[in-house]
Amino acid sequence: MSDGLSIIAAAREAGDAAALHTEARSYSFAELARLTEGRMATLAKVARPGAIHPVVGSNTLDTLLTLYALLELKVPALLLHPKLTAAEQAAERAAVERAAAVLPADAAALLYTSGTTGRARGAVLTRSALLASAQASAANLGWQDDDCWLLAMPVARVGGLSIVTRCLAARRAVALAPAFDAGLLPQWIERWRVTQLSLVPTMLAMVLDANPDWTPPTFLRVALIGGAAATPGLLARAAARRLPIVITYGCTETCSQVVATPYAQRFDAAAWGAGRPLAGAQLHIDGGRILVKGPMRMAGYLGEPPLAEDDWFDTGDLGELDAQGCLHLHARRTDLIVTGGENVYPAEVEQVLEACPGVVAAAVFGVPDATWGQVVAAALVVGPQAPDDEALRAHLATRLAPQKRPRRICFVPALPHTAAGKLDRLALVTMAPAVRPLAPIKAATDATPQPATGHGSDPRPGQTNGGRPPSP
């Protein structure tokens, strides 16, 4: 049987077919295989089967060649987001070394997510899980001979990685965007004849805003929208442009989507909630919480007991299934903030804030925002030598990736707690009216959430930047 995640096998089966489009040029599967063989020779000196090899996941040809080579060598990749600070990247590398865990024989990738305690946990994704995810997606969307999937999301996130693995398994082309750009996206679609793309809702809104007269070409057959909830207003705007929308729901631990709008309903996505379970995926609602299992589920977290084949994974999200089997997502897990499609775990941010001189205690929560879905806010209890805004920003800048840094703050005499003495996160929403913007560092710009691709400067109300997400 052919190896679905082998670029060399793909070259044997579809050597002359288009495999990758970049801004510089296009590559066939045969050309990519030759380049990958050269990368394999280099990696063979430093990477070995069973040992995790770190990869900074920038959207570049170089990164993809490294991923193809590691898949060929059967060496699992630790995908590091390029927007992480040096300290955050070092922490993830150190966590891998500390775990010293025995990985499944077919481990392919390790992606870190943070638990409710703020402790990073590495989701171990296997080759079989990635292939099962690709097959489940294909059962819904199908494949056409000329399909080309735009990769404008970070390859270091499961939404980006899954585009690479789906297209490799199907021997179809990837169009590689160096970074998301709302103004350029319609041009990329035309230039590379993109038939499929993936966006988070914030990205979709930016595309519609930056291109008010644009309607998609008929060869664009699907736009997957996931990573956060899409509002009815946004879906109505997309429908008015005749955008073929497929809403998805999933997570890193399930190799991306496990629920999606039926492909045949892509021009009426709003009527289907988050969609129906994909082929092979099983959903169960327990006390309102969404549990998932299936062949696309992770093997487990690095350094923790592996999951058995029939174990349910508790997403922590809240939802229900209607009579038609459609999932309706009520809320992401209560401790989770989703800003521009990026997940932020309050406990991680709180630990960094409480390490700032002058901060006694911190509570982090999301504030609704029309552009980003939510922005990160913090309520702080401070001592006699309270830090000013500049000191807070300077402290955060080297310790947290831009999307995790609070944009709004307030000072309070005490934080709300439950009768059990735990932080009352539900009560934090009452503090939203009291928060104010965190002042920028003098003579420098700071970052504001950018959809799923990193974060950049904060345009003031009414200010535009031509549809390109702000850059640091």
PyMOL commands that set and color helices and strands:
alter all, ss='L'
color gray80, all
select helices_A, chain A and resi 7-14+29-43+61-73+86-99+127-141+158-170+185-192+201-210+232-240+252-254+263-265+269-272+346-354+389-397+402-404+426-434
alter helices_A, ss='H'
color red, helices_A
select strands_A, chain A and resi 18-21+26-28+53-56+77-80+107-114+120-126+148-151+173-176+196-199+222-225+245-251+256-260+276-277+282-286+289-293+300-301+313-321+327-331+337-339+342-344+359-369+373-382+408-411+436-437+448-450+454-456
alter strands_A, ss='S'
color yellow, strands_A
deselect
rebuild
show_as cartoon
